[in-house]
């Protein structure tokens, strides 16, 4: 692993400061953590971790809290001044790509199977990394992945266009709840003027797709790169002919794929399916709990009920 911005400790301190300021305004408004979470909406644990300085909030979270707590925009301004990721690690083979993301002026991507890292939620990224590692290594990789997103999600961020193969929405990572939240996140970030998301449906056989996931990266000096990945390895190609060929394939796909508006409807449909799956699981769990409760009650009745003696009939004696 290669360390980025090593030695910095300001981020940890300012994250705690942000949490303290949030807690101050929340308590001044007479709200509990659960009360604020219900209005955002989000989980109470999310608010608790932000206040403790152990969870990185989004700028949307900060602005929503500003509105709900009547802070006059204090949290949003503070959020913009904090270096939330003063010390993160990327795998050595990915370091070069991360450095390009930090300066790219334009990024175009085509992605299959999984949502691209720049658009992943924290829970989605954690579920992905949990497949290949465990413990602190998972959290370290999640922090590193989220650190790349901030620049693209900030106001005035670089242009980012992505075409998602429908498999990205159908390949379940972390369960229905994680997928529902991931779909909601895609719909949210797609509203930003610099982010353009389209979906290539599986049943559109006429769409000409790249053979694999790829990124087309344009740097400030005009240098252009094609990036792709194999198992634990990144591949870079700055051959102008190769870039032009892949760009043409990508542009044709974007032109023929459903529009951003139509794609938002497809993402929303997927989100609703995961929400229904989530509700079915909750109901199934409720039914199982009820069934187990009834079984325990029946066992208790059998054990604690009055014992009824039964007279046994004696065998009749046979005469001589």
C-alpha positions, 0 to 999 in steps of 0.5 A, a space after each residue: 500500500 502507498 500512503 498519500 498525504 502521510 503525516 497529516 493529522 489536521 483532518 482528524 482534528 477538524 472532523 471532530 470540530 465539525 462534529 462538535 459544532 453539529 452537536 452544539 446546533 442540534 442540542 440548541 434546536 432541542 433535537 436528539 440524534 434520533 430526532 435529527 436523523 429522522 428529519 434528514 433522513 438517515 440512521 441515528 448511528 450516522 449522526 452519532 458517528 459524524 458528531 464523534 468525528 469518525 464518519 465523513 459526512 457529505 456536503 449534502 448532509 452538511 447543507 441539510 443540517 444547516 437548513 434543519 437547524 437554522 445555522 445560517 450555513 455554518 456547517 456547509 462552509 465548515 465542511 468545505 474547509 476541512 480536509 476530510 482525508 489527510 491520510 489515506 492509502 491506495 493499493 500500489 497498483 492503483 496509486 497512479 489512477 488515484 493521482 490522475 483522478 485528483 487533477 483530471 478535467 474530464 472523466 468518461 467511464 463505462 462500467 459493468 458488474 459493479 458501480 464505479 468507485 467514484 459513485 459508491 456509497 460507504 456501505 456499498 464500498 465496505 460490502 465490496 471490500 469485505 469480500 476480499 479482506 477484513 478488519 482495519 484493511 476494509 476501513 482503510 480501503 473504504 476511506 481511500 475510495 471515498 477520498 477520491 469522490 470529494 472532488 467530483 461531488 463538490 460544486 464546480 467539480 470536473 465533468 464526469 460522464 458514466 455509462 452503467 451496464 444494467 448489471 451494475 444495478 442487478 448485481 447485488 452487493 451487501 443486500 437489498 438495503 445497501 442496493 436501495 441506498 446505492 440507487 438513491 445515491 446515484 439518483 442524487 449525484 446525477 442531479 449535479 451539473 457536472 455528473 451525467 449518468 446513463 444506463 445501458 439496458 441488458 435487453 438492448 442488443 443493438 447497443 455496441 458496448 466496450 469489451 470491458 470496463 474502461 475509463 477515458 481520462 483527460 488531464 489539465 495538460 491535454 494528455 489523454 489516457 485509457 485506463 482499464 483493470 485486470 485482477 489487481 492490476 491497472 492498465 494505462 494506454 496513452 496511444 492517441 489512436 487507441 484513445 480515439 478508437 475507444 472514445 468513438 465506441 464510448 460516444 456511440 454508446 452514449 448516443 444510443 443508450 437511454 437518456 439521463 432522464 430515462 436512465 434515472 427512471 431505470 435506476 428508480 425502478 431498481 431502487 423500488 425493487 430493492 425496497 420491496 425485497 427489503 420489506 419482504 425480508 422484514 416481513 419474513 423475519 417478523 413472521 419467523 419471529 412470531 412463529 418462534 414465539 408461538 412455539 415457545 409459548 406452546 412449549 411453556 404451556 405443555 411444561 407448565 400446565 396441570 398434569 392429568 393422571 390417567 388410569 391404566 386399565 388392568 388386564 383381565 385375568 384369564 380363568 383356569 
